[in-house]
């Protein structure tokens, strides 16, 4: 028995401390680049991008998605290990959503009533969540690949957070094309696209992450 144990552990090598970070970088960075390339190829940047970069609403929209993505990926780094947990993820997510809801409410209060339809529904409410979902798919695939190098325990939770992370990344990518400037629009339809990807993670995570 001792000989068997010795043979099993003889070739073991210590794992570098930053190995999980490197795996996440290798899995997610190229996938995000692919999503950006798809957006540029299929939709392209906004034609008025130089002017848009001067608008606070554009950066609020971008930061909203970026904050959700960063919070989600940091949580996935914790869930990567068997002893990991979601920590304060859902509380942080609620805070980000509530802050965006406050911004949306302020914009509505300051806007004429006749502009409410444009601020809430815009001209792309029907396809915005689906485009976000589509642009999230490369990032979701890269995130799942990265997670398969670890040992998450709660596969459904990990899949949910992975889906939210990918959805937020896809929403961030889409924001560089989207011409909607209504914060209520972003709150509702961007969040719906992110939740769609989160739902995908709930259902596919346990199968894709099983070890």
C-alpha positions, 0 to 999 in steps of 0.5 A, a space after each residue: 500500500 505504501 508503494 502505491 501511495 508513493 507512486 501516486 504522489 511521486 510526480 506531484 508538483 506544487 501549483 503556482 500561487 497565481 495559477 488560477 489568475 492566469 487560467 482566468 486571464 487565458 480563458 476570459 481575455 481572448 473571449 472578451 476580445 472575440 465578443 468585441 470583434 463580433 460587435 465591431 463586425 456585426 454592428 460596428 461602433 456608434 457613428 457619433 462615438 466622439 460626441 458620445 464619449 462626452 456624455 455622462 449617460 454613456 459612461 454610467 451605462 458602461 460602468 454599470 455593466 463593468 461593475 457587475 462583471 468585475 464583482 462577478 469575476 472576483 466572486 468566481 475566483 472565490 468559488 473556484 476553490 472547494 472552500 470558496 463561497 459567494 461572500 457578499 456578492 448578492 449584496 453587492 449586486 443589489 447595491 449596484 442595481 439600486 444605485 442604477 435604479 436611483 440614477 434612472 429615477 432621477 433621469 425620469 423625474 428631470 425629463 418631460 413626461 412625453 419622453 418617458 417612452 423613449 427613456 424606458 423602451 427606446 427603439 431597441 427593447 425587443 432585441 437588446 437583451 438578445 444581442 447582449 445574450 449573444 455577445 456574452 456567449 464567447 465570454 461564458 464559454 471562456 469562463 466555463 473553461 477557466 472554472 473547469 480547472 478548479 474545483 467548485 462545489 456548488 455548481 448551480 451557484 457557480 454557473 449562475 455567477 458565471 452567467 451573470 459575469 458573462 452577461 455583464 461583459 456582453 452588455 459592456 461590449 454591446 454598450 459601445 454600439 447601443 444608441 439608447 441614452 435612457 437609464 431606465 432602458 439600461 436598468 430594465 433591458 440590459 439587466 434582462 440580458 444579463 439575467 438571461 445569461 445567468 439563467 443559462 448558467 443555472 441550467 448548464 453549470 452543473 453539467 459543464 462544471 461537473 468533476 
